[in-house]
Amino acid sequence: MNDEIYRLAEPKKKGLIHLLFSRFLIIVLLILLQVLAIVFFYSWLLEIAPWVMILYRIFSVVIIIFLFNNRMDSTAKLTWMFVIAILPLVGAFFLWFTQSNFVNRKVQDRILLMIRKTKGRIQQPEEVERQLEQDRSGTLPLSRYLQNSGCFPVYQNTEVTYFPSGEDKFEAVLRELQKAEKFIFLEYFIIEEGYMWGEILRILVEKAKEGVDVRVMYDGMCELSQLPAEYWKLLEEKGIHAKAFSTIKPVLSSHYNYRDHRKILVIDGKVAFNGGVNLADEYINRVERFGHWKDTALMLKGDAVRSFTLLFLQMWNVTEKRVSFDAAKLDVQLEAADFTFLPQGYVMPYGDCPMDEYKVGEAVYMDILNRAERYVHIMTPYLILDGELETALKLAAQKGVDVKIILPGIPDKKLAYALAKSHYRSLMDAGVKLYEYTPGFVHAKVFTCDDCKGVVGTINLDYRSLYHHFECATYLYKVPCISEIEQDYQETLAKCRRITSDMVKHEKLSYKLVGVLTKFLAPLL
């Protein structure tokens, strides 16, 4: 590989001077002005009309009644009630603003339309369903729930390879991209110019010249931090179809909550990659930010790739004038030569949409916890729990299940680290065992259970992943690589320190204070 970094733009400058003249600061200031205008209007009403106090008290009561009847989780309700108690009118206005989502109603309607259009696009193989009817693992009921939420069949005939690091995934990605003949789809939360993206981009540009349909989609937040504005235009100039999801504009909008946190790469409908690894150099430890970066990923070959192709096309078509779910891309038939070994077990890729009534990511995790008999082993970068998930973790441990959670030893976000620590005491008292990865930062999102179930994907144990982001993951049952995932877990565990009651007791006062003072705002962070 060439050590010279392939770039389409100059590296983004850092520092105070750059920040003062950056697009990011301009957008923040314009949004802040809109917030200040709302607060000023609120203060002005209080000054000019004392009777307004009576009206907004009534209004606040109406909002609280609305909250009690809302479908949001109970922890979020308590947070909003606190905000409304402190700032009744402003709090009620922002609650209405976030719930109505009127600014981006068209986007929401469009996304839900894509889900409805494709709900029965991929049929559940009857033979797989018959086999699972004789099984007591709960995989079939869970699959029916996922099928109700979208289009997520359970597959056999899928080979699964587990990568215990971003470096391993990167090497496999380069190999598989070179084999592409028809299409390459990439959907990533973060793309940043550097060695990793540069090596991938070299291949994408060459494949586009060869006539391969190359499409790249990244989250619009990248254009504030990692990439120049309208980076997609630079990709288009190279023959790559590209777009940014939900770019940040100087308009106050609740839609900014909904980020595309997925990591999907599909090649020719035959190969798919999923997991926590974004396309930036820290994910392969090419640069060091928070010590050693621990991440994981999967490569699928076979029928289950269809679900990731469909997930990509759903998001791609949201902004397309002509909607297309090309059968040639979705119904790819694989031959024995496409596999390196005989596929075994059951594979179920799935996505989570924050704009529908299903909380798929949390439901899958809770189903695993509720059905576990011997152990549930978890890796997650963040631990910001709602009441339901915290109860499920504690209940599993109290039933005698060995529940272990590996968290970062070096955090990327101090506030998230403090909020995670605010859960330690309660979880440990119930028997949950907590560990911190001493070499650095854990970005992996992994569940393993009873030597037969596993999940690898993009879904963290925090509010943003579980409630506000577009996410995806792969559920595995009786797949051979589950033993490899568990082995990697044990090897990672050996590099961790176990959290003890004494450590919690003598935790830094700053972390304790921040955790206590911000925990009630966790659903809004």
N, C-alpha and C positions, 0 to 999 in steps of 0.2 A: 504493500500500500504506500501511496505517496504521502510524505510527511508535510508537504505544502498544503495549507488549508484552502479548499475551494470555496470561494465566497461570491455572493451576488451583490453584496453591499459592504460599505465600510463598517467596521465594528462600532457598536454604540459607545459613545463616550460616557464616562462616569464622572461624578464629582458635583460640587455645589453649583459651579458656573453653568454646567450643562443642564442641571435640573432647573435653574432659574429661567432658562430660555427654551425649555423642552415643551413638547406637545402635552406631555403628562401633566405638568404643572398648570398649563392653561386650562385643560379639561377639568382638573380638580378645582381650580379657582372659580370657573364658571358654574360648576355644580354647587360649590359652596355658596355662591351668591344666591342661587335659587333657594337653598335651604335657609339662608339668612332672611330672604324676602318672606318666607313662610313664617319664621319666628317673629319678624317685625310686624307682620300683619296680625299675628296672635296678640302681641303686646299692645298694639294700637287698639284692637277691639276691647281689651280689658280697660284701657284708659278712657275711652270715649263713651262706653256704655256699661254701667254696673249691672244692668239687667241681663247683659250677655252672660254673666256668671251663671245665672239660673239656667239659661238655655244650654250652655255647654256642659253643665252638670247633668242635665237631662240627656244630652247627647252622649256623655260618657257612660251613663247607665245603659243606654241603648246599645252602645258598642260592647260593653261587658256582657250583656245578654247575648249579643251576637257571638262573642267569643265562646261562651259556654256551649253554644249550638254549632260551633265551627268544627270541622274535621281535623284541624291541626292537633298535634300531640299535646299532652297536658303540660309538659315542661315549657313549650313555646307559649301556651296560653298564660302561664304564670308570669313569664317574661313580659308579655304585652300588658298584662294587668299592672305590673310594677311601673312600666313606662307611662301608662295612662294615669296612674295615681300621682306620679310626679309632675307630668305635663299633660293634663287631660286633653286639651284641644289639639295640641301638636301631636301627642301620642296617638289619639284617635284618628287624626288625619293620616298619619303615616301607616297606621294599620289598614285603613281603608285603601290607601294608595297601593300598598303591597298586595292586598287581597284582590282588588279590582283589576290590577294589571292592565288598565285601559290603554296605556301607552303602547303596549306590545300585544294587544289582543289578537291582531292579525297573525303575528308570528306564532303565538300559542295555538290558535285555531289551525294554522297550517301544519304545525308539528303533529297535532293530534289527528289531523286528516291523513298524514302519511302513515301513522300507526294503524288507523282504521283501514286504509287502502291495502295494507299488507298483512292484516291479521291472519288470514288463511292462506297466505301466499306459499308457505312451505308446510306441507302436510306432515303430521306426526306418523312415522312408519308404524303400521299396525303390528308388525311382528315384535317390535321393541316394546310396544304397549302391552302386548300379551305376555311377554316375558316378565315385565315389571309388575303385572297383576299378581304374580306368584311370589313376589318379593315383599318383605316386611320392612324395608329400609325407610319408607316414606318418600322415595324418589318419585313415584308415580303421582301421588297427590300434589307434591311440590311442582311437578311439571305441568299439571293441570292448572294450578294457580298461575304459573308463568304464561301458559297459553292464553289464559283469560286476559292477562295484562298486555299481551302483544303476540308475537309469533316466535316462540322459542321451543322447538321440539327437542326431544331427547334422541340422540343418535348413537348408533354403533358405527362400525366401519370408519373409525377415526383414530389415527395414530397421534399420540400426544407426547411431546418432548418438553421436559422441564429444564429451565435455565436458572441456576442459583445465583446468577449475577448479570448485571447489564452488559458486561464484557462478553459473556457467552452468547447472549442474545444478539449482540451487535455482529459478531462473527457469522452467526447463522443467517442473519438478515442480509448481509452482503452476498453470501453464497446463493441464497434463494432469489434475490433480486436479479442476479446475473442470468437466471434461468427463465425469467419472465418472457412470455411470447405474445400475450393478448392484452392484459391490463394489470395495473398496479394502483391500489387504493390506499392512501394513508390518511388517517384521522388522529391527530395528536393534540393534547392539551398544550404542550410546550415544544416549540421548535426554536433552536438558537443556533446561529451560525458559529461553526467551530469544526473541530476535527470529525466528530461523529456525523453531524449533518452534512458536512462537506463530502465525506466519502460516500454517503448514501446519495447525495445530490448528483455526484458525478455519474452514477449509474442511471439515475432517473433521467438525466438529460440525454444520455446515450440511448436509452430505451425509447424515449419520446421521438428521437430522430429515426429510430427503426420502425416507427408506426405504432408502438405500444400505447394504449390509452392510459396515460398517467394522470392521476388526480391527487391533489394534496389539499387537506383542510386542517386548519389549526385554529385554536381559540383566539378570539380577537384581543384578549388581554395581552398576548405576546407583543402586540404592536405598541404597547406602553412601556414594556420592559426589555424584551429580547430582540425584537425585529423593528425595522423602520416601518413607518406608515405605508400601507398599500404594498407590502412586500409581495403579495400575490401577483402584482403586475410584473415584477421581476421574474417570477416563475413562469408566467404566461409567455414572456418574451423567449423563454427557452423551450417552448412547446409543451409546457406542463399546465394542465387545467388546475386552477387553484382558487381558493376563497378562504376568507377569515370568518369564523362564526361569531356573530354578535360583537362587532367592533365597538369600542368605547367612544361615545360622542358626548359633547358638552350639554347633555340634556338629562335632567333628573329622571331616572327610570328604574322601576323594580326589576326590569329584565336583566340588569347587570348581575343580579344574584345567580342567574342561570348560566353557568359556564359549561363548556364542552370539555369534560375532564377525561374523556375516553382516550385509549391508546389502541388503535386498530391498524393493522397492516394486512392487506389481502393481495395475493398474487395469483392471477389466472383462475381464481375460484378454487384452487387446489391447496393453497397454503395460507394460513392466517397466523398472525402473532397477536398476543394479548398479554397484559400484565401491567406492572407499575412503571416501566422504563419509558421515559420521554426521550426526545431526540436532542440531547444537550450533553456536553462533555462531562459534567459531574456524574451523570448516570452510568458512565463507564470508567469512572475514577481517572479520567484523563486530566481533570483539574480537581483540586480538593477544596471543598467549601465547609463541610462539617465533619471532618475526619473521613473515615472510610464509608463509602456510600453502599449500603446493602439493599439490593433490589432483586426482583424475580420476574420471570416471564414464562409464557408457554408458546410452543409452536404446534399448531394443529394441521394435520394433513388428512383430508377425507371429507365425508359428508357434512360434518359439523361446521365446515368453513362457510357453508351457505348462510348461516345465521349472521356471521360477521359481515358478509357481503351485503346482506339485507340491512343490517344496522347502519352501515356506511351510506348506502343508497337512500335510506330514509332521511338522514341528515343532509345529504347532498341535495336532494330534491326539494328541500324546504324553500330555497330561494331560486329554484329553476322555473322558468315559464312553462317549459314542456316537461312534465313528469315522466320519467322512464325507469321501470324496473325490468331491465333487459333480461329475458329468459336465458340468453346465451351466457350471461354472467352468473345467474343464480342457479341454474340447473346443470352445472358442470358434472360430468360423469368421470369418476376416477377408475383407473385400471390397477391391477395388481402391481405393475411396475412402478407405480407412484409411491408405494410403501416400502420401507426398509424392514419392517417386521409385521406380523399378523396383528391387526388392531384388536384390542380387547376392551371390555367394559363399556360404560355409558358416558356420553359427553353432552353437556347442555350449555352452550353459550347463551347469555342473556344480557339485556340492557335495562337501564333504569332511566325513566323520564321524570323530571321534577314537576311536569305540568299536568300529569294525570292523577287519578285517585289511588294508584298502587304505589306502595313503598317497597319495591322489589328487592333492592339491596339489603335493607334491614330484614325483610321477611325471610330471605334465604339464610342469613346468618342466624336468625332466631330459630328457624326450623332445625338447623344443625345442632344448636345448643339444646333445644328441647328434646331432641331424639337421641342425643349422645348417651352412650352407656359406659364407656371407659375413659375417653379423653377428648378434649378439644384444645388444639394448640394454635395460637394466633400470633401473627406478626402484623403490626400496624404502626404507622408513623404518628397517628394522633388518637387520643382517647377523650372525646368530648361527647358524653353519652346522654341520651334521653332516658326517662324513667323506665320505659319498657325494655330497652336493651340492657340497661344496668341490672334490672330485675332478672332477665333471662340468664345473664352471666352468673349472678349470685345463686340463682336457683339451681343451675347445673352443678356448681361447686358444692352446694349444700346437699345435693343428691349423691355426692360421692364421686362425681366426674372430675378427672384431673384437668382443670382449666388453667392454662398457662398463657400469658400474654407477653410478648417481647416488644419493647418500645425503644425509642432512640436513647442513647446515652449522651449524645451531643445534639441538641435540638436545632431545627432550622428557624423555628418561631418561638420566642420566649413566652409569649402569651399563651399559645397552644400548649406548651410544656407545663406552664403553671396550672392551666385548666385540667390537664391530664392528672397532675398530682393531686388535685382536689378530689379525685375519685379513688385514690389509692386506699385510704383507710377503710372506706365502706366495702370495697371489693375484697380486701385482704381479710377483713373480719368475717366475710362469708366463705373464705377458703380459696379465693382466686389467687394464684401465684403470679407475681409481677416481676419482670426482669427488664434491665436496661442494657442495651448493646454498647459496651464500653469503647470499642474502636471508633464509633462514630454514629452515623444517622441511618436508621432503618426506614426505608421508603416502601418496602414490600407490603402487599395486602394479601395475606395468606391465611386460610383456615385448613387444618387437617383434623380428621375425626375418625377414631376407631379403626385405623388402618384401611378404611374403605371409602371415605368421602374426603373431598378436598375442593377448595375454591381458590383460584388465583385470578386477580383482576385489578381493577382501578379503585375499588370502593373502600375508603377509610372508615374507621369507627368514629366519625364526627358528623356534626349537623350538616356541614356543607356537602359532603359526599352523599349522605343518606337522605337529604331533603332538597338540596338546591342545585345539584349538578347532574348533567347527563353522564351516566357511568356505564361500564360494561364489565363482565367477568365470565369465567368459565367454571361451571360446576362439574365435578368429576365423581364418578361412582364406579368402584371396582376397576379403575384404570391402573395398569402396572406402575406408572410413574408416581403414584401416591406414596409408595414406599420411598422413592427418591426425595420427594418433598419433605416427608417426615425425617429422613436422614439429614437433609440440609437444615431442618429446624433444630435437630439435636446438636449439630455442629455449630450452628449459630448460638444456641443456648450456652454452649461451653465457653463462649466469648463474652458472656453477659454477667452482670452482677445482679443477684437477687435482692429485691427490695424487702427490707425488714421493718417491723414496727418501730424499732429504734431509729432507723434512718428517716422514717416519716415524721417521727416525733422531733428530730433535730434538723429537719429540713430548713433551708434558708428562710428567714422571716419574709423576705421580699416575695418569694414564690407563694408562701402561705397567704399573704395579704392579697396579692394579685389574683390568686385562685378564688378566694372568698369573695372579693369585691366584684369580680367579673363573671362568676359562675351563673348568676341570674340573667346575664346578657348573652350567654353562650349560644342560644338559638339564633341570635341576630349576627353572630360573628362569622 
